[in-house]
Structures are given as C-alpha cells and as structure tokens.
Amino acid sequence: MIKEENYKWENWAGNHSCIAANYFEPETADQIADIIGYAVSNRLKVRVVGSGHSFTPLALSNEVLVSLKHHGKLVSIENNFVTCQGGMLLHELYTILQENKLSLANFGVINKQTVAGAIATGTHGSGLTHKSLSSLIHTMKIMTSSGSIIEIDENTVIHTNNKEFNLLNAAAISLGLLGIVLEVTFKCEPLFFLQSEEHVISFDEYLDSMDDDARRYEYFKAWWFPHTDKVYVYKTGRIAEGFGGRGKYEQYTAEQRSLDLEIDKVTAPMFIDSNDDATLIPEINRHCVERFFTPRVRLGSSFEILVHDETVPMIVSEYGLSMENDIHKKALRAFRDTLERSTIKAHFPVDLRYAGAERAWLSPSYNRDTFYIGMCVREYKKKEIPASMKLFFDVMRNYDARLNWGKLSDSTRGELKITYLMLDDFNGIRRFLDPHDIFQNDYLKSIL
C-alpha cells in the first residue's frame, strides 16, 4: 500500500484542492479496513477521491484521503452481470464490456470517473426510459466505519429510528457517506447499436417539441448555445446490428469527423480569453455552432454514440426539474430570458437532458421524471463562483430544482431538506452506519 504525508490533491477542473496529512492507495479490503481503523482511533475524517470529476469540495479532506486507483480490478463477468472493484475507471469498464459484447443501458457522457465516484454522485445520461448509472446496480459491497463489509442488493433492509428502510435506496447514491465502495455489480444487456440524428433548431422550436421527442426517442438530449437562439438536438434510437454498413445510412463526412476531433483544441484559447472579456462569448458561441455543429446522422455502438472524451477543463452546474405542469419548460425559458436581459454571458453548451424516475433517495430524479439543465464555464480554475452560474442558481431556486451533488450549487441545508424529501432518513442511516462521522468533511456537514 502506498502512503504519503502532506499530499496535495486537486480536482480535474482545478477549482478545488486540499493537502491531506495522510494519503493512501490501498490494494486490498484488509488495507482499507486498516485505514478506517486508523482514522477512527485518531478521530480523523476520511474521504475517498476518484478522478476528481466533481466540481464541488465533495472529496476534500485535510486529514485522510484514500484513492482506490489500485483497487479497480475486474472481479467477474457472468451472464449479463459484471462485477468490478470501486476504483475501476469507467472507460476501463466500458472496454471490458465491449470485449464481452455487453453494454450498460445508458451512460454518463464522460468516461473518466471511477465507478464508485460515478454512482456516489448520481451520474446519468439522457432518456426518459432510463435512469442514472446507480439504477443499474445489482449488488454492491461497502465497508462501513466499523470495518465491517455489507453486501447490499434490492432486498437489503436496515432498521434504525424504529423504521425499516431499503438500504440500496440510500446507498446507490450516497456521496461516499455510508462507507467505502469495495465492489459493484451492474446489470448489463447485449451490446446494441444506435442511429443519432443531429441538427440545429431554434430555441422556441425546441421548447415546443422537446417532450414529444423525449418520449419518441430512447435517447434524446440537446445543447443550447446562449446568445444565439440555436439548439443542437440529438435524436437517438436503436438499430439492428446488421445495419448494412455505415456508408449506406450514415451522413457523417470526413470533414465533420475531423472538426469533432479538433474542436476542443481550437476553442480552448477562445474560452481562456473570454473569461477575462465576457463580451467575446456571444461571437464564440455563434462561431462554434455554425462551424462545428452541422447536421449529420451517425451510426455506431452504444459506446460510440453515447460516450465521448472531455478534454477542456471546466466547471459545471446542473439541476433536475419536475416535468409536472411544465415546470421544466418555465424554468428553462426563465433562465434564457433572465440571461439575455442581463449583461452576463454564458459559454456553450447549456446541456439539456432527461431521466426517468428512480428510487435512489439522493437522486434528483427521485420519484419523478426529470429534466436536467446543466451549464458550464470552460477553462475556469478560480474558487469564486462566476456571475453566469450565480444567475443560474438564482433562477433554479424559483422552481424547486434539485442540485446535482457533484456539480456546483449554492443550495442551503434548508433548501435541500425541501427538495430532497428523504434527506432526514438518509441522515439517520448515515449516523447509524457512521456514528463517528468519519466520512464527512466540512462541505458535507454544511449542506447535510
């Protein structure tokens, strides 16, 4: 086991960092148990770091940091189930699945997170017939603050505060607060293939058709380019494996492929300049939608169509909204109108996605079909929240939006108790499994 003292850790975006007095890279469950025992006996706080793709101080600890980078092995593949250790990176899992002609039903777009980190924060893709990655958990093993291992499935119950609870509903999205994830078994399906129709429409056209398209297509998302009135839609559905070759059905030119590969490199200097001069942003957004986001039809496996590499550092905020009474449409329109009336400018893309209702208590989609609005500021490494995000926060709180735990927000503890209906029960289970609060940090304590 690797151990370092006074170890500096920084997240991927570069907006949060800490110096941990004790940093560990365990390889075995016994070593993880020793770390937990050390923390408990010395009254130290423990946080597990993955690849740093959360934009909040979620993973920070100045006392004990644990990286599972050497606890990320494949455990087994049996029928349509794959079991891996918590530190496996998603792109490693995806490679294994493809080699075995398997797929998950849906994916988060980014493939750099660890498995444990992705499920802890509710990573999701887009499509009303699908839920978060956590909803695909068949079983999981966690090590609690006592050093004991709990194997959790959909039938595991826990008794606390004179109540009985389904533990998977609490553990599937847990922010790392119930214990350290040792193993996860995912439900998979045979590898499948997709056709993605992609083109530009106006903002108002999108508002008129968005829900119909979300119900018509298994996978549907859009990117809005602020200050342009342009929305790029992705309408994606399954096709047979033997689709007769790409050339006959695909409308995706060599030039478009080349532009897709170079967009991040070309635009990164523009975003850096725009963080000092926001008046550049509208023209950058216009240029990008016209230059890089041309109509196309792409064919490929689920991995080729639903996953991509993200290379430009950014900070991100995202909220989930109820679809009842068109609250989600009202919120999106209000964000657009408020932004355009102000002098504040926002980078593309504003990511517009859907997810079906699920049972995980800390999911923004808990018990309701959900529309997600996500915005980013690219090449931004300051700890201060930029003005465009503050504006976004202010609009979203008017619509009872639920934050994405791994992305930036200024939601207060009181607001979270209103929007996350099971938060008190989650905290009851957390205290039962972690009576010494060793898996907390200052940030989590402040919001929970």
N, C-alpha and C positions, 0 to 999 in steps of 0.2 A: 504494500500500500504506500502510495506517495503521500507525504505530508510536508507542508511548507508553512512557515510563520510569516505574518505580516504580508499576506498575499494580496496584491491589487487585482480586483476583478472589475470588468467593465461590460455593460451590455452591448449588444450588436449596434444599436443606434448611437451609442456613445453619450447618451444623456444622463446615465446613472452609473455610479461606480462606488466601490467600497474597498476598504483594506481590512481583510479578515485576519484576526490574530492567529487563527488556526484554519488551515485549508487542507482538505483530504480528498484523495482519489482512491476510494476503496475498490476492490475487485470482487469481494465475496460478501455474502449476507452476514457472516460472522464478523467481518471487519466493520460493516455498517453498524452492527449491534454494539461493537466496542466504542465506536464514535458516539452513538447515542448515550451509552452508559457514561462515557467521559463527560458529555455535556450535562447530563442530569446531575451527576455527582458534583460538578463545579458550577451548577446553576447558570449554564451558558445557553444562548439561543442558537438554534441550528436552522439554516436554510439550505435547500438544495438548488444548485444552479445547473441550468441546461446550456443551451446555445445562446442564451441572452436575448431571445426574440420577444420578450415582454418589454414594454416601454415605460412601465411603472417601476417603483422601487420594490417590487414584489419579492425578488430573490436576495435582496441585500442583507448582509449580516456582518457586523464588525467583530463577531465572536467566533462562530464556527460556520464555515462554508463547506459543502460537500458537493463534489462533481461526480456524476455517475458515468463519466466517459469511458471508464474501464469496466463498467457493469452494464454493457449494452449488447450482450450476445443473443443469438437466436437460441431459443430453448427447444421448440418443436414446431413441426407443421403436420397436422393430422386432419384429413378431410378438408373442410372449409374453415379450419381454425388455425391461427398462427399465434404462437406464444413467444414473447421476447422479453428481455430484461428492460427495465425502465430507462436506462441510459442510451438505448439504441436511437440513432438519428432516423428521422422519418424517411430520408432518401435511401438509407440502408434498408429499412423495412420495405420500401417500395421496390427496390431491386430484387429482394428475396421473393416478394410476391409475384413479380413479373416472371422470374425464372421458374416459378412453380405454376404459372398460368392462373394466378389468382389476382383479385383486386378487392379493395375496400369499396363500399357502395358510394362513398363520397370522400372528398379530401379538402383540407385546407389548401389554399393556393401555394403557400410557402412550404418547402420541404426540408428546411434546415433545423427545425426544432427537434428536441428529444421527444420520445414517446411520452415519458412522464410529464414533461412540461406542456406538451400539446393537449393532453387530456386534463391536466390540472387547471388550465385556463379556458377550456371550452372552445378550442379551435374548431372551426366549421367551414363548410363550403357554401354552395348556393343551390337551392332547390327545395320547393315545398314538400316534396315526397321524402326528403332526407333531413337528418338531424346532425348534431355535432359528432365529431370523432368519438367522443365519450359514449355516445349511444350505441356504439358498436362493440363495447366491452362485453365479453362473455364472462370472464373471471379476471380478478386482479389480486395480487398479494401485496400487502403493505406491512411495514414494520413500524409499530407504534412506539411511543416514548418509553414503554416498559421493556422494549427489546423483543417483544413477542411478535409473531407473524400471524396476521389474519388473512385468510383466503376468503374473498368476497365474490358472491355471484348474485343473481337476481332474487334469490330466496333467502339471503342472509339478513337476519334481523338483529337489532340491538335494543336493549332495554335501558332507558335512562329517564329520570324525572317522571317515573310512573307511566311512561309511554313506551310503545313499541314502534320502532322505525325500521324501514328498509334501508340497510346500510349502503347499498350500491347507489341509491339516490343521493346520498350525501357524499360518497367517496368518488363518484365518477368525475365530478368537477369540484375539487377540494382546495385549490390554491396551495397544495402541499401542507395543509394544516392538520391533517389527521395522521400522517405518518409518511415514511419514505417508500415510494413505489418500487418494489423489487421486480415484479413481473406483471405483464398484461397479456391476456389472451383476447384477440379480436375475432369477431365473426366476419368471415370473408365470403366472397362469391367468385364464380369463374370469371376470368378476365373478359372484359367486354369492350366494345368499340363504339365510337361516337362520331356524330357529324355536328359541327359547330358552325352555324350561320351567323356572321358578324357584320354589322353595318351601322351607320350613323343615322339617328333620327333627332328630331327637335325635343327639347325638354317637355313641352306640352304634349307632344305625341307619346312620349314615354309615360307620362302621368296617366294618359287615357288608356293605354294598353298594358301597363305593367302587370297588373294582377291576372289578367287573362293569359298573358304569355307565361307568367309564373305557374299557372295551372296547366297550361298546354305542354310546356317543355319540362322534361325531367330535371334539367339543369338550366337555370336562367339567371343571368346577372347582367349588370350594366355598369359602365363608367361614365359619370357626368364630368364634363370639363367646365369648371366655373368660368364665368365671364365670356362664354361662347354660345350658350344656349344649345350646345351639342351633347348628345348622349350616345355612347357606343354600346350597342346591345350584343349580348352573346346568347344565342338561342341554340340549345344543345340537346340532342336526343340520341338514343341508341340506334345502331345499325347492325346488320348481320356481320359476322366475322369475315365471311367471304364476299366482301362488297365489290369485287371485280376490279380491284386496283385503284390507286389514288387518282391516276391521270384522268380517268373517265368521269369521275364525280367531283373531284376536288378542284376548287378555284382559288389557288394559293400559289402565287407566282414566285419565281426565284428572287425577284426584287423585293417582294414583301418579306420573304424569309430573311433576306439579308438585313433589311431595315429592322426587323424584330430583334436580331442579334446585336445591332449597334445602338438601339435607342437609349439604353442606359448610359453608355459611354458618351454619346453625343450630347445628351441633355444634362448630365451631371454638372458641367461648368455653368450652364444656364441657371440651374437651381441655386447654386452657390452664390452667384451674382444677385439673384432675386431676393435672397434673404437679407441683403443689405439695401436693396432697392425694389420694394414690392410693386412699383409701377410697371416693372418688366413682366410680371406674371401673366396678365391677360394675353399679351402677344406670344409668350412661351406656350401657353395652353392652346391658343389658336394654331400656332405653327405645328405643334405636336399632333393635334387631331387631324389636321389636313395632310401632314407628311407621313405619319406612321400608322394611322388608324383608318385604312382604306377598306372597302368592302371585300369580303373573302368568305370562302367556305373551306373549312379544314376538316380532315378526316384523321382518325388515329385511335389508339387505345385510350382507355380512361386516364392513364398516367400522362400521355402526350397532350391531351386536351385540357385536363383539369388542374395540372400542376405546372409551375414554372419556377425558375430560379430568380430570386430577387437580389440584385447586386448594388443598388443605390441605397445607402443608409438613409433612414427616415424615422420620424416619429409618427405614431398613428393613434387616432382615437376612433372608437366605434360604439354605437348604441343600438340596442334592439328595441323595436317598437311594435305595439299591438296593431293588428290589422282590423280590429273591430271599429266600425263607424268611420272607416277611412282615416283613422288617426295617423297612420304612417304617411299617407299622402299629404295630409295637412302639415305634418312636421317637415317633410321634405320641401314642400313649397315654401313654408315659413323660413327654412334655412336659406333657400335660394333667394327669396325676396329680401331678407334681412341682410344677407351678404352683399347683394347687388346695390342696396341702398346705402351701404356704408362705404368708407374709403379703404376698408380692409380687403386684401386679396388672398385667394386660396389656390394652392397648387392643385393640378390634376393628379390622380383621379379622386373624385368622390365615389367610393365603392358602394354599389347598391346591390344587396343580396337578400336572399330569403332562406328561411329554415323552418322545418316543421316543429310542432310542439313536442317536447320531450319531458322526461320525468326527473332529470337531474336538478336538484333544488337550486343550485347556483348558476344554472344556465339562463341566459337572457331569454331563451325560448321555453322556459318552464311553463308548462300547461297552456301554451298559446302559440299558434303560428305567428312567425315573427319576420319583420322586415328590418334589415340592418342598413344603417348608414354609417360609412366609415370615411374619414378624411385623413390626409397625411400632410406633413411638411417635410420635404426632402432635403437631405444634406444639412440637417439641423442638429446641433450637438449641445445646445445650451440646456440648463436645467429649468430655466424660466419657460412658462407656457406661452407660445406665440399668440398674437392677437386673434388670428383666424380660429384657433382652437377655443379660445375663451368665448368667442362669439358662438361657436358650435355648441359648447357646453350650455350656454345660457338659453339657446333655443330648445335644446333637447329636454332640459328640465321642465319645460312647459307642457311636455307631452308624456310624462311618466315613463320616460325611456330608461331602459336598464343598461348599465355600463357593461362593456366587455372588460373582464378583470385584468387582462394582460395589456390593455391599451389605456391611454391617458384619459383622465376624467377629474373633475373636482367635486364629485358627488360626496355628500357628507354621510355620516353614520345614520342620521335621522332619515335622510332621503333613501338610503339603501334599505332600511327596515320597511319602508313603504313599498318600494318597487320589488324587493326580493322577499316574497311572502313567507318563505321558510327559513329566513336568516336566524331567527331565535332558536329554532330547533337544530339547525346546523351548529350553532354555537354550543348548544347543550351537548351534542355528540362530540364536538371538538374538546370540550372541557373534560368529558368522560374519558376519552382516549388519550388526552394530553393534559393531565391535571397540573403539570408544572409549566405549561405554556412554552415548552422549549422550541416549538416550531413556529412561533410568532416572530415578527420583527416590529419595529416602531410604526411602520406604514400600515401593516395589517391591524395592529392594535388600534390605530387611529380610526380606521374605517369599519372595524367589526366590533 
